[in-house]
Amino acid sequence: MNRFKIEWECRRGMRELDKLIMPFYQQHFDELSERQQQIFVEMLSYSDPELFRWFMNQLPTPTAELQAMVELIKSKLAY
């Protein structure tokens, strides 16, 4: 995994997402299993509006693994 690319993709256009995703990446990414890291990177490929709706419980994620990642991020960081 290209850490520079992941960090760049953590920078989102929405302030609310910036306060969740980048701090989680900086503080917890290295603690994740390899599969969880893959799911995190997959999550970054989705648009800001989709991510925002997931984090605000307005829409379900397309997979259970993505939902688990969203819940993990929310549990680790207060927003």
PDB file of N, CA, C and O in Angstrom:
ATOM      1  N   MET A   1       0.834  -1.182   0.000  1.00  0.00           N
ATOM      2  CA  MET A   1       0.000   0.000   0.000  1.00  0.00           C
ATOM      3  C   MET A   1       0.879   1.246   0.000  1.00  0.00           C
ATOM      4  O   MET A   1       1.874   1.331   0.720  1.00  0.00           O
ATOM      5  N   ASN A   2       0.493   2.179  -0.804  1.00  0.00           N
ATOM      6  CA  ASN A   2       1.220   3.431  -0.894  1.00  0.00           C
ATOM      7  C   ASN A   2       0.686   4.390   0.179  1.00  0.00           C
ATOM      8  O   ASN A   2      -0.402   4.949   0.042  1.00  0.00           O
ATOM      9  N   ARG A   3       1.467   4.566   1.239  1.00  0.00           N
ATOM     10  CA  ARG A   3       1.019   5.373   2.369  1.00  0.00           C
ATOM     11  C   ARG A   3       0.780   6.837   1.987  1.00  0.00           C
ATOM     12  O   ARG A   3      -0.147   7.467   2.497  1.00  0.00           O
ATOM     13  N   PHE A   4       1.593   7.368   1.111  1.00  0.00           N
ATOM     14  CA  PHE A   4       1.412   8.756   0.674  1.00  0.00           C
ATOM     15  C   PHE A   4       0.064   8.913  -0.023  1.00  0.00           C
ATOM     16  O   PHE A   4      -0.664   9.873   0.229  1.00  0.00           O
ATOM     17  N   LYS A   5      -0.264   7.962  -0.903  1.00  0.00           N
ATOM     18  CA  LYS A   5      -1.529   8.018  -1.626  1.00  0.00           C
ATOM     19  C   LYS A   5      -2.710   7.881  -0.662  1.00  0.00           C
ATOM     20  O   LYS A   5      -3.706   8.591  -0.800  1.00  0.00           O
ATOM     21  N   ILE A   6      -2.607   6.987   0.299  1.00  0.00           N
ATOM     22  CA  ILE A   6      -3.688   6.808   1.272  1.00  0.00           C
ATOM     23  C   ILE A   6      -3.894   8.093   2.060  1.00  0.00           C
ATOM     24  O   ILE A   6      -5.024   8.545   2.240  1.00  0.00           O
ATOM     25  N   GLU A   7      -2.801   8.674   2.526  1.00  0.00           N
ATOM     26  CA  GLU A   7      -2.928   9.911   3.296  1.00  0.00           C
ATOM     27  C   GLU A   7      -3.552  11.020   2.454  1.00  0.00           C
ATOM     28  O   GLU A   7      -4.376  11.789   2.947  1.00  0.00           O
ATOM     29  N   TRP A   8      -3.163  11.101   1.198  1.00  0.00           N
ATOM     30  CA  TRP A   8      -3.733  12.117   0.313  1.00  0.00           C
ATOM     31  C   TRP A   8      -5.236  11.897   0.143  1.00  0.00           C
ATOM     32  O   TRP A   8      -6.010  12.854   0.153  1.00  0.00           O
ATOM     33  N   GLU A   9      -5.646  10.643  -0.013  1.00  0.00           N
ATOM     34  CA  GLU A   9      -7.060  10.339  -0.207  1.00  0.00           C
ATOM     35  C   GLU A   9      -7.880  10.529   1.073  1.00  0.00           C
ATOM     36  O   GLU A   9      -9.103  10.645   1.011  1.00  0.00           O
ATOM     37  N   CYS A  10      -7.225  10.560   2.211  1.00  0.00           N
ATOM     38  CA  CYS A  10      -7.922  10.829   3.478  1.00  0.00           C
ATOM     39  C   CYS A  10      -8.389  12.277   3.550  1.00  0.00           C
ATOM     40  O   CYS A  10      -9.309  12.598   4.302  1.00  0.00           O
ATOM     41  N   ARG A  11      -7.767  13.138   2.784  1.00  0.00           N
ATOM     42  CA  ARG A  11      -8.167  14.547   2.764  1.00  0.00           C
ATOM     43  C   ARG A  11      -9.435  14.669   1.933  1.00  0.00           C
ATOM     44  O   ARG A  11      -9.429  14.426   0.727  1.00  0.00           O
ATOM     45  N   ARG A  12     -10.499  15.040   2.584  1.00  0.00           N
ATOM     46  CA  ARG A  12     -11.797  15.088   1.943  1.00  0.00           C
ATOM     47  C   ARG A  12     -12.225  16.529   1.721  1.00  0.00           C
ATOM     48  O   ARG A  12     -11.624  17.455   2.266  1.00  0.00           O
ATOM     49  N   GLY A  13     -13.254  16.713   0.928  1.00  0.00           N
ATOM     50  CA  GLY A  13     -13.762  18.045   0.661  1.00  0.00           C
ATOM     51  C   GLY A  13     -14.729  18.547   1.712  1.00  0.00           C
ATOM     52  O   GLY A  13     -15.062  19.732   1.738  1.00  0.00           O
ATOM     53  N   MET A  14     -15.177  17.665   2.568  1.00  0.00           N
ATOM     54  CA  MET A  14     -16.132  18.042   3.612  1.00  0.00           C
ATOM     55  C   MET A  14     -15.425  18.078   4.964  1.00  0.00           C
ATOM     56  O   MET A  14     -14.772  17.111   5.358  1.00  0.00           O
ATOM     57  N   ARG A  15     -15.558  19.175   5.655  1.00  0.00           N
ATOM     58  CA  ARG A  15     -14.916  19.342   6.953  1.00  0.00           C
ATOM     59  C   ARG A  15     -15.299  18.223   7.928  1.00  0.00           C
ATOM     60  O   ARG A  15     -14.450  17.724   8.668  1.00  0.00           O
ATOM     61  N   GLU A  16     -16.566  17.833   7.927  1.00  0.00           N
ATOM     62  CA  GLU A  16     -17.036  16.788   8.834  1.00  0.00           C
ATOM     63  C   GLU A  16     -16.278  15.480   8.613  1.00  0.00           C
ATOM     64  O   GLU A  16     -15.931  14.783   9.567  1.00  0.00           O
ATOM     65  N   LEU A  17     -16.028  15.159   7.352  1.00  0.00           N
ATOM     66  CA  LEU A  17     -15.283  13.942   7.045  1.00  0.00           C
ATOM     67  C   LEU A  17     -13.808  14.090   7.381  1.00  0.00           C
ATOM     68  O   LEU A  17     -13.177  13.140   7.845  1.00  0.00           O
ATOM     69  N   ASP A  18     -13.258  15.270   7.152  1.00  0.00           N
ATOM     70  CA  ASP A  18     -11.855  15.525   7.506  1.00  0.00           C
ATOM     71  C   ASP A  18     -11.616  15.294   8.992  1.00  0.00           C
ATOM     72  O   ASP A  18     -10.551  14.814   9.383  1.00  0.00           O
ATOM     73  N   LYS A  19     -12.592  15.628   9.816  1.00  0.00           N
ATOM     74  CA  LYS A  19     -12.438  15.478  11.263  1.00  0.00           C
ATOM     75  C   LYS A  19     -12.571  14.031  11.717  1.00  0.00           C
ATOM     76  O   LYS A  19     -12.263  13.710  12.865  1.00  0.00           O
ATOM     77  N   LEU A  20     -13.018  13.172  10.841  1.00  0.00           N
ATOM     78  CA  LEU A  20     -13.143  11.749  11.155  1.00  0.00           C
ATOM     79  C   LEU A  20     -12.034  10.914  10.521  1.00  0.00           C
ATOM     80  O   LEU A  20     -11.332  10.163  11.198  1.00  0.00           O
ATOM     81  N   ILE A  21     -11.898  11.063   9.227  1.00  0.00           N
ATOM     82  CA  ILE A  21     -11.070  10.125   8.470  1.00  0.00           C
ATOM     83  C   ILE A  21      -9.581  10.331   8.688  1.00  0.00           C
ATOM     84  O   ILE A  21      -8.867   9.367   8.965  1.00  0.00           O
ATOM     85  N   MET A  22      -9.092  11.560   8.570  1.00  0.00           N
ATOM     86  CA  MET A  22      -7.651  11.791   8.729  1.00  0.00           C
ATOM     87  C   MET A  22      -7.167  11.459  10.146  1.00  0.00           C
ATOM     88  O   MET A  22      -6.162  10.762  10.285  1.00  0.00           O
ATOM     89  N   PRO A  23      -7.836  11.926  11.191  1.00  0.00           N
ATOM     90  CA  PRO A  23      -7.368  11.547  12.536  1.00  0.00           C
ATOM     91  C   PRO A  23      -7.379  10.036  12.763  1.00  0.00           C
ATOM     92  O   PRO A  23      -6.466   9.496  13.387  1.00  0.00           O
ATOM     93  N   PHE A  24      -8.406   9.355  12.259  1.00  0.00           N
ATOM     94  CA  PHE A  24      -8.445   7.898  12.396  1.00  0.00           C
ATOM     95  C   PHE A  24      -7.251   7.280  11.685  1.00  0.00           C
ATOM     96  O   PHE A  24      -6.581   6.402  12.229  1.00  0.00           O
ATOM     97  N   TYR A  25      -6.991   7.737  10.477  1.00  0.00           N
ATOM     98  CA  TYR A  25      -5.843   7.213   9.725  1.00  0.00           C
ATOM     99  C   TYR A  25      -4.540   7.432  10.500  1.00  0.00           C
ATOM    100  O   TYR A  25      -3.736   6.510  10.639  1.00  0.00           O
ATOM    101  N   GLN A  26      -4.339   8.624  10.990  1.00  0.00           N
ATOM    102  CA  GLN A  26      -3.094   8.951  11.685  1.00  0.00           C
ATOM    103  C   GLN A  26      -2.943   8.199  13.003  1.00  0.00           C
ATOM    104  O   GLN A  26      -1.830   7.818  13.368  1.00  0.00           O
ATOM    105  N   GLN A  27      -4.023   7.982  13.710  1.00  0.00           N
ATOM    106  CA  GLN A  27      -3.946   7.398  15.047  1.00  0.00           C
ATOM    107  C   GLN A  27      -4.169   5.889  15.107  1.00  0.00           C
ATOM    108  O   GLN A  27      -3.688   5.233  16.031  1.00  0.00           O
ATOM    109  N   HIS A  28      -4.894   5.326  14.133  1.00  0.00           N
ATOM    110  CA  HIS A  28      -5.315   3.933  14.284  1.00  0.00           C
ATOM    111  C   HIS A  28      -5.037   3.015  13.096  1.00  0.00           C
ATOM    112  O   HIS A  28      -5.168   1.797  13.223  1.00  0.00           O
ATOM    113  N   PHE A  29      -4.661   3.566  11.955  1.00  0.00           N
ATOM    114  CA  PHE A  29      -4.490   2.732  10.762  1.00  0.00           C
ATOM    115  C   PHE A  29      -3.498   1.601  10.983  1.00  0.00           C
ATOM    116  O   PHE A  29      -3.745   0.474  10.554  1.00  0.00           O
ATOM    117  N   ASP A  30      -2.397   1.877  11.636  1.00  0.00           N
ATOM    118  CA  ASP A  30      -1.363   0.857  11.829  1.00  0.00           C
ATOM    119  C   ASP A  30      -1.818  -0.267  12.755  1.00  0.00           C
ATOM    120  O   ASP A  30      -1.236  -1.351  12.738  1.00  0.00           O
ATOM    121  N   GLU A  31      -2.839  -0.025  13.553  1.00  0.00           N
ATOM    122  CA  GLU A  31      -3.362  -1.048  14.465  1.00  0.00           C
ATOM    123  C   GLU A  31      -4.324  -2.011  13.764  1.00  0.00           C
ATOM    124  O   GLU A  31      -4.633  -3.078  14.294  1.00  0.00           O
ATOM    125  N   LEU A  32      -4.790  -1.638  12.590  1.00  0.00           N
ATOM    126  CA  LEU A  32      -5.771  -2.451  11.878  1.00  0.00           C
ATOM    127  C   LEU A  32      -5.129  -3.703  11.291  1.00  0.00           C
ATOM    128  O   LEU A  32      -3.935  -3.727  10.992  1.00  0.00           O
ATOM    129  N   SER A  33      -5.948  -4.742  11.134  1.00  0.00           N
ATOM    130  CA  SER A  33      -5.482  -5.933  10.425  1.00  0.00           C
ATOM    131  C   SER A  33      -5.284  -5.574   8.953  1.00  0.00           C
ATOM    132  O   SER A  33      -5.736  -4.527   8.491  1.00  0.00           O
ATOM    133  N   GLU A  34      -4.613  -6.444   8.239  1.00  0.00           N
ATOM    134  CA  GLU A  34      -4.390  -6.185   6.812  1.00  0.00           C
ATOM    135  C   GLU A  34      -5.726  -6.066   6.077  1.00  0.00           C
ATOM    136  O   GLU A  34      -5.874  -5.205   5.210  1.00  0.00           O
ATOM    137  N   ARG A  35      -6.689  -6.909   6.405  1.00  0.00           N
ATOM    138  CA  ARG A  35      -8.004  -6.845   5.761  1.00  0.00           C
ATOM    139  C   ARG A  35      -8.718  -5.538   6.103  1.00  0.00           C
ATOM    140  O   ARG A  35      -9.327  -4.919   5.230  1.00  0.00           O
ATOM    141  N   GLN A  36      -8.648  -5.119   7.354  1.00  0.00           N
ATOM    142  CA  GLN A  36      -9.265  -3.852   7.736  1.00  0.00           C
ATOM    143  C   GLN A  36      -8.617  -2.681   7.009  1.00  0.00           C
ATOM    144  O   GLN A  36      -9.305  -1.735   6.624  1.00  0.00           O
ATOM    145  N   GLN A  37      -7.304  -2.735   6.816  1.00  0.00           N
ATOM    146  CA  GLN A  37      -6.623  -1.682   6.066  1.00  0.00           C
ATOM    147  C   GLN A  37      -7.122  -1.653   4.632  1.00  0.00           C
ATOM    148  O   GLN A  37      -7.302  -0.576   4.063  1.00  0.00           O
ATOM    149  N   GLN A  38      -7.347  -2.811   4.043  1.00  0.00           N
ATOM    150  CA  GLN A  38      -7.873  -2.876   2.683  1.00  0.00           C
ATOM    151  C   GLN A  38      -9.280  -2.278   2.617  1.00  0.00           C
ATOM    152  O   GLN A  38      -9.608  -1.557   1.675  1.00  0.00           O
ATOM    153  N   ILE A  39     -10.097  -2.576   3.604  1.00  0.00           N
ATOM    154  CA  ILE A  39     -11.459  -2.032   3.642  1.00  0.00           C
ATOM    155  C   ILE A  39     -11.409  -0.514   3.801  1.00  0.00           C
ATOM    156  O   ILE A  39     -12.181   0.201   3.161  1.00  0.00           O
ATOM    157  N   PHE A  40     -10.506  -0.018   4.649  1.00  0.00           N
ATOM    158  CA  PHE A  40     -10.356   1.423   4.829  1.00  0.00           C
ATOM    159  C   PHE A  40     -10.009   2.084   3.502  1.00  0.00           C
ATOM    160  O   PHE A  40     -10.611   3.093   3.137  1.00  0.00           O
ATOM    161  N   VAL A  41      -9.048   1.527   2.780  1.00  0.00           N
ATOM    162  CA  VAL A  41      -8.643   2.079   1.485  1.00  0.00           C
ATOM    163  C   VAL A  41      -9.804   2.006   0.501  1.00  0.00           C
ATOM    164  O   VAL A  41     -10.024   2.948  -0.261  1.00  0.00           O
ATOM    165  N   GLU A  42     -10.548   0.907   0.506  1.00  0.00           N
ATOM    166  CA  GLU A  42     -11.730   0.797  -0.362  1.00  0.00           C
ATOM    167  C   GLU A  42     -12.739   1.894  -0.031  1.00  0.00           C
ATOM    168  O   GLU A  42     -13.324   2.498  -0.930  1.00  0.00           O
ATOM    169  N   MET A  43     -12.940   2.148   1.255  1.00  0.00           N
ATOM    170  CA  MET A  43     -13.883   3.171   1.693  1.00  0.00           C
ATOM    171  C   MET A  43     -13.519   4.536   1.106  1.00  0.00           C
ATOM    172  O   MET A  43     -14.403   5.319   0.759  1.00  0.00           O
ATOM    173  N   LEU A  44     -12.226   4.819   0.997  1.00  0.00           N
ATOM    174  CA  LEU A  44     -11.773   6.110   0.482  1.00  0.00           C
ATOM    175  C   LEU A  44     -12.137   6.327  -0.981  1.00  0.00           C
ATOM    176  O   LEU A  44     -12.123   7.463  -1.457  1.00  0.00           O
ATOM    177  N   SER A  45     -12.458   5.276  -1.687  1.00  0.00           N
ATOM    178  CA  SER A  45     -12.803   5.413  -3.104  1.00  0.00           C
ATOM    179  C   SER A  45     -14.224   5.934  -3.313  1.00  0.00           C
ATOM    180  O   SER A  45     -14.591   6.297  -4.431  1.00  0.00           O
ATOM    181  N   TYR A  46     -15.020   5.973  -2.257  1.00  0.00           N
ATOM    182  CA  TYR A  46     -16.392   6.464  -2.376  1.00  0.00           C
ATOM    183  C   TYR A  46     -16.421   7.985  -2.276  1.00  0.00           C
ATOM    184  O   TYR A  46     -15.494   8.604  -1.754  1.00  0.00           O
ATOM    185  N   SER A  47     -17.489   8.568  -2.778  1.00  0.00           N
ATOM    186  CA  SER A  47     -17.615  10.026  -2.800  1.00  0.00           C
ATOM    187  C   SER A  47     -17.901  10.570  -1.398  1.00  0.00           C
ATOM    188  O   SER A  47     -18.377   9.855  -0.516  1.00  0.00           O
ATOM    189  N   ASP A  48     -17.598  11.848  -1.225  1.00  0.00           N
ATOM    190  CA  ASP A  48     -17.876  12.506   0.056  1.00  0.00           C
ATOM    191  C   ASP A  48     -19.354  12.430   0.441  1.00  0.00           C
ATOM    192  O   ASP A  48     -19.656  12.120   1.593  1.00  0.00           O
ATOM    193  N   PRO A  49     -20.287  12.700  -0.478  1.00  0.00           N
ATOM    194  CA  PRO A  49     -21.695  12.602  -0.086  1.00  0.00           C
ATOM    195  C   PRO A  49     -22.094  11.202   0.407  1.00  0.00           C
ATOM    196  O   PRO A  49     -22.871  11.066   1.352  1.00  0.00           O
ATOM    197  N   GLU A  50     -21.550  10.165  -0.249  1.00  0.00           N
ATOM    198  CA  GLU A  50     -21.845   8.804   0.212  1.00  0.00           C
ATOM    199  C   GLU A  50     -21.276   8.568   1.607  1.00  0.00           C
ATOM    200  O   GLU A  50     -21.969   8.074   2.496  1.00  0.00           O
ATOM    201  N   LEU A  51     -20.010   8.926   1.787  1.00  0.00           N
ATOM    202  CA  LEU A  51     -19.379   8.739   3.096  1.00  0.00           C
ATOM    203  C   LEU A  51     -20.126   9.506   4.178  1.00  0.00           C
ATOM    204  O   LEU A  51     -20.367   8.972   5.260  1.00  0.00           O
ATOM    205  N   PHE A  52     -20.485  10.725   3.904  1.00  0.00           N
ATOM    206  CA  PHE A  52     -21.204  11.543   4.880  1.00  0.00           C
ATOM    207  C   PHE A  52     -22.512  10.859   5.292  1.00  0.00           C
ATOM    208  O   PHE A  52     -22.835  10.789   6.478  1.00  0.00           O
ATOM    209  N   ARG A  53     -23.247  10.367   4.322  1.00  0.00           N
ATOM    210  CA  ARG A  53     -24.521   9.695   4.632  1.00  0.00           C
ATOM    211  C   ARG A  53     -24.300   8.448   5.474  1.00  0.00           C
ATOM    212  O   ARG A  53     -25.103   8.142   6.356  1.00  0.00           O
ATOM    213  N   TRP A  54     -23.214   7.725   5.208  1.00  0.00           N
ATOM    214  CA  TRP A  54     -22.920   6.538   6.016  1.00  0.00           C
ATOM    215  C   TRP A  54     -22.609   6.934   7.458  1.00  0.00           C
ATOM    216  O   TRP A  54     -23.139   6.351   8.404  1.00  0.00           O
ATOM    217  N   PHE A  55     -21.743   7.933   7.610  1.00  0.00           N
ATOM    218  CA  PHE A  55     -21.335   8.333   8.956  1.00  0.00           C
ATOM    219  C   PHE A  55     -22.468   8.975   9.744  1.00  0.00           C
ATOM    220  O   PHE A  55     -22.471   8.926  10.974  1.00  0.00           O
ATOM    221  N   MET A  56     -23.422   9.570   9.055  1.00  0.00           N
ATOM    222  CA  MET A  56     -24.566  10.203   9.724  1.00  0.00           C
ATOM    223  C   MET A  56     -25.766   9.260   9.801  1.00  0.00           C
ATOM    224  O   MET A  56     -26.865   9.677  10.166  1.00  0.00           O
ATOM    225  N   ASN A  57     -25.556   7.995   9.458  1.00  0.00           N
ATOM    226  CA  ASN A  57     -26.605   6.965   9.516  1.00  0.00           C
ATOM    227  C   ASN A  57     -27.813   7.299   8.644  1.00  0.00           C
ATOM    228  O   ASN A  57     -28.947   6.950   8.974  1.00  0.00           O
ATOM    229  N   GLN A  58     -27.559   7.972   7.538  1.00  0.00           N
ATOM    230  CA  GLN A  58     -28.638   8.310   6.618  1.00  0.00           C
ATOM    231  C   GLN A  58     -28.815   7.258   5.530  1.00  0.00           C
ATOM    232  O   GLN A  58     -29.895   7.135   4.952  1.00  0.00           O
ATOM    233  N   LEU A  59     -27.763   6.503   5.251  1.00  0.00           N
ATOM    234  CA  LEU A  59     -27.795   5.437   4.252  1.00  0.00           C
ATOM    235  C   LEU A  59     -26.945   4.277   4.744  1.00  0.00           C
ATOM    236  O   LEU A  59     -25.929   4.494   5.404  1.00  0.00           O
ATOM    237  N   PRO A  60     -27.345   3.051   4.431  1.00  0.00           N
ATOM    238  CA  PRO A  60     -26.478   1.914   4.767  1.00  0.00           C
ATOM    239  C   PRO A  60     -25.314   1.819   3.778  1.00  0.00           C
ATOM    240  O   PRO A  60     -25.418   2.252   2.631  1.00  0.00           O
ATOM    241  N   THR A  61     -24.237   1.258   4.235  1.00  0.00           N
ATOM    242  CA  THR A  61     -23.104   1.015   3.344  1.00  0.00           C
ATOM    243  C   THR A  61     -23.441  -0.170   2.437  1.00  0.00           C
ATOM    244  O   THR A  61     -24.330  -0.957   2.761  1.00  0.00           O
ATOM    245  N   PRO A  62     -22.745  -0.308   1.310  1.00  0.00           N
ATOM    246  CA  PRO A  62     -23.059  -1.410   0.400  1.00  0.00           C
ATOM    247  C   PRO A  62     -22.637  -2.791   0.917  1.00  0.00           C
ATOM    248  O   PRO A  62     -23.151  -3.806   0.448  1.00  0.00           O
ATOM    249  N   THR A  63     -21.706  -2.838   1.878  1.00  0.00           N
ATOM    250  CA  THR A  63     -21.265  -4.136   2.412  1.00  0.00           C
ATOM    251  C   THR A  63     -21.171  -4.069   3.936  1.00  0.00           C
ATOM    252  O   THR A  63     -21.040  -2.997   4.527  1.00  0.00           O
ATOM    253  N   ALA A  64     -21.242  -5.234   4.541  1.00  0.00           N
ATOM    254  CA  ALA A  64     -21.123  -5.324   5.996  1.00  0.00           C
ATOM    255  C   ALA A  64     -19.718  -4.910   6.452  1.00  0.00           C
ATOM    256  O   ALA A  64     -19.557  -4.321   7.520  1.00  0.00           O
ATOM    257  N   GLU A  65     -18.711  -5.222   5.641  1.00  0.00           N
ATOM    258  CA  GLU A  65     -17.342  -4.849   6.010  1.00  0.00           C
ATOM    259  C   GLU A  65     -17.174  -3.332   6.045  1.00  0.00           C
ATOM    260  O   GLU A  65     -16.523  -2.801   6.945  1.00  0.00           O
ATOM    261  N   LEU A  66     -17.749  -2.641   5.082  1.00  0.00           N
ATOM    262  CA  LEU A  66     -17.682  -1.178   5.090  1.00  0.00           C
ATOM    263  C   LEU A  66     -18.450  -0.611   6.280  1.00  0.00           C
ATOM    264  O   LEU A  66     -18.011   0.362   6.894  1.00  0.00           O
ATOM    265  N   GLN A  67     -19.586  -1.209   6.608  1.00  0.00           N
ATOM    266  CA  GLN A  67     -20.350  -0.752   7.765  1.00  0.00           C
ATOM    267  C   GLN A  67     -19.540  -0.929   9.043  1.00  0.00           C
ATOM    268  O   GLN A  67     -19.546  -0.058   9.914  1.00  0.00           O
ATOM    269  N   ALA A  68     -18.850  -2.047   9.152  1.00  0.00           N
ATOM    270  CA  ALA A  68     -18.009  -2.291  10.330  1.00  0.00           C
ATOM    271  C   ALA A  68     -16.896  -1.247  10.424  1.00  0.00           C
ATOM    272  O   ALA A  68     -16.554  -0.805  11.520  1.00  0.00           O
ATOM    273  N   MET A  69     -16.333  -0.854   9.286  1.00  0.00           N
ATOM    274  CA  MET A  69     -15.277   0.161   9.292  1.00  0.00           C
ATOM    275  C   MET A  69     -15.836   1.508   9.720  1.00  0.00           C
ATOM    276  O   MET A  69     -15.218   2.204  10.525  1.00  0.00           O
ATOM    277  N   VAL A  70     -16.982   1.883   9.200  1.00  0.00           N
ATOM    278  CA  VAL A  70     -17.618   3.148   9.581  1.00  0.00           C
ATOM    279  C   VAL A  70     -17.877   3.153  11.091  1.00  0.00           C
ATOM    280  O   VAL A  70     -17.603   4.142  11.770  1.00  0.00           O
ATOM    281  N   GLU A  71     -18.397   2.062  11.599  1.00  0.00           N
ATOM    282  CA  GLU A  71     -18.682   1.976  13.042  1.00  0.00           C
ATOM    283  C   GLU A  71     -17.397   2.027  13.863  1.00  0.00           C
ATOM    284  O   GLU A  71     -17.370   2.635  14.933  1.00  0.00           O
ATOM    285  N   LEU A  72     -16.342   1.400  13.375  1.00  0.00           N
ATOM    286  CA  LEU A  72     -15.059   1.425  14.076  1.00  0.00           C
ATOM    287  C   LEU A  72     -14.525   2.856  14.135  1.00  0.00           C
ATOM    288  O   LEU A  72     -14.086   3.311  15.191  1.00  0.00           O
ATOM    289  N   ILE A  73     -14.559   3.555  13.026  1.00  0.00           N
ATOM    290  CA  ILE A  73     -14.077   4.936  12.994  1.00  0.00           C
ATOM    291  C   ILE A  73     -14.892   5.790  13.952  1.00  0.00           C
ATOM    292  O   ILE A  73     -14.332   6.570  14.722  1.00  0.00           O
ATOM    293  N   LYS A  74     -16.205   5.646  13.909  1.00  0.00           N
ATOM    294  CA  LYS A  74     -17.058   6.438  14.798  1.00  0.00           C
ATOM    295  C   LYS A  74     -16.790   6.115  16.265  1.00  0.00           C
ATOM    296  O   LYS A  74     -16.858   7.004  17.114  1.00  0.00           O
ATOM    297  N   SER A  75     -16.489   4.867  16.568  1.00  0.00           N
ATOM    298  CA  SER A  75     -16.241   4.487  17.960  1.00  0.00           C
ATOM    299  C   SER A  75     -14.906   5.013  18.486  1.00  0.00           C
ATOM    300  O   SER A  75     -14.755   5.244  19.686  1.00  0.00           O
ATOM    301  N   LYS A  76     -13.957   5.198  17.601  1.00  0.00           N
ATOM    302  CA  LYS A  76     -12.619   5.649  18.016  1.00  0.00           C
ATOM    303  C   LYS A  76     -12.508   7.163  18.133  1.00  0.00           C
ATOM    304  O   LYS A  76     -11.684   7.675  18.891  1.00  0.00           O
ATOM    305  N   LEU A  77     -13.339   7.878  17.379  1.00  0.00           N
ATOM    306  CA  LEU A  77     -13.206   9.333  17.328  1.00  0.00           C
ATOM    307  C   LEU A  77     -14.547  10.003  17.573  1.00  0.00           C
ATOM    308  O   LEU A  77     -15.560   9.618  16.988  1.00  0.00           O
ATOM    309  N   ALA A  78     -14.548  10.973  18.412  1.00  0.00           N
ATOM    310  CA  ALA A  78     -15.775  11.766  18.631  1.00  0.00           C
ATOM    311  C   ALA A  78     -15.794  12.884  17.600  1.00  0.00           C
ATOM    312  O   ALA A  78     -14.762  13.492  17.317  1.00  0.00           O
ATOM    313  N   TYR A  79     -16.943  13.149  17.050  1.00  0.00           N
ATOM    314  CA  TYR A  79     -17.059  14.234  16.075  1.00  0.00           C
ATOM    315  C   TYR A  79     -18.148  15.182  16.446  1.00  0.00           C
ATOM    316  O   TYR A  79     -18.386  16.158  15.735  1.00  0.00           O
TER     317      TYR A  79
END
